[in-house]
């Protein structure tokens, strides 16, 4: 059995038609049919039920299809990984969530550039969903974002920071003089949120949080960025949930109130593809974990 047999088999299984598979593979139809028959003779059982021009996987064929596709994918990744390991990287693409990396990212960039001055770091301000998608498409090397609910098997993850969840209110909000608030207390208040279409996981997090007290969030406005969300809170009587690390960015226009009982923290992580763990990628992730310098600590 050779990889060629598996490629032909997978193409026929996906197309459910030998002619279309042959066209996709840029080979003759008889050649594809012959390779499939040779494969079935080799393994000793039929992979397809044949009915005229169409073919359907047998029960055994369905099992073999999953395994064969996995073998081809692993072979392709092995070639890419080996080629990456032999060629120095001159650029890495890093996706980041601004609201969760205000302290991590500047520190990481400074530390990384000291060790890899010849590697250009290109930054991409993206939502968590966009980062996951671009990582899997190999258009990002690293993502600095909130921990996903489910980690794809192709990715690895390193926890960077746990950030306390606070309630942000503007100067005119009735609760601005409070030091602590409770989730039950905020349940009746209008909440400003990120856009549901672009940040669906954010909304799931909100709903899960309020479900602990048997309520639903009273969302009054949605925004496409944390900057616009903070501006809306500063201008009216809405509130928003923000990580305490944004206290510096919020400035005097917002007050961040601590929540008691405390809410689940924001978990910021680094994500990267297992097969693309180059020296530059490993060094950048290590840089995100570096201890803050005296300059970093100045507020």
Steps between C-alpha positions, in 0.01 A plus 500: 500500500633843401390857569381515139239233575373703797484825299296334227271331752434823693427691177244240387341490848466878505363530147292179510581472131808350333489735201490815713775361724718432194447856379591636844816289507589580137531131408300263281181339627622143432815578696296605804274194477802270475666655806181463706464134400867439586444659841196283569694190399783606731283548810262212428157670517288734281512873571215605268153387399483565126172596333540612140712815490463578871693337782423497874729406786432170673490493881864391500576760234371781724738395778789467257418841346542682832831330569633546145419871497669539838815325369515733199452808718771389742737431211440847359551661840821303552642641175401855598641466848829365370526781242427765765763352727763532232425860391539793741178699548525870413144593600235383744136605492346557842129547561400675820199621698579859608288489815688199638856575391559862602779388733606169342558612140740796551710292740510206260599715202789659689634169632461319165675772298805476724540130415377505138581846358480369143146361528217739418188475718178590316208568735132439420218642717233227475211338683555163666298320234704661220826402668399134531397488136819669373722279716344189346537654153874556574460877454594568863790352694387598850178629657480687830138479602241381750509124555262327255222279634632210290860474382543356146730198502742671259576774754700523818433749780689676779327699776641853527285688749189483717325836514234598753160580346370844600190708432581825315269802547513862389523812718120552497399142581304467829750238626816701426561565872484129584813299571341158450195376308338158458389325182143493635519874554608554137242264347240775471745753353550553123826342381712607204648202314718415205332424169328158507578418137874561536537387863258207551717343773485825697120477501508135602724600790255775603202265484681228696601751766147633552355148489675436835244735660208390280500821291581616149719800415302815419704600194424857396770563237762310300839623378769385258796570730592543864585864430147582379352292783689705761394824328133394520531417870672832571225691321192345660350284773603162358764278656742246351708208623870570453826341618673699773809532278307764302486736797786703352332526157167590662657800675283744691199467271413156640507341842563127530304349788596168657231230498415297810466205491781512245422399142702253292823670391594582141752234397748631241696238307748457216390262221712356221499205260686197632656425163636857464680536833812665355779657703356845437151393609635335817706810580204735460281287726779494759517879472132532591579324827796724587486685833405870476796740514508812721385700198205265447390552858481883473137610497 
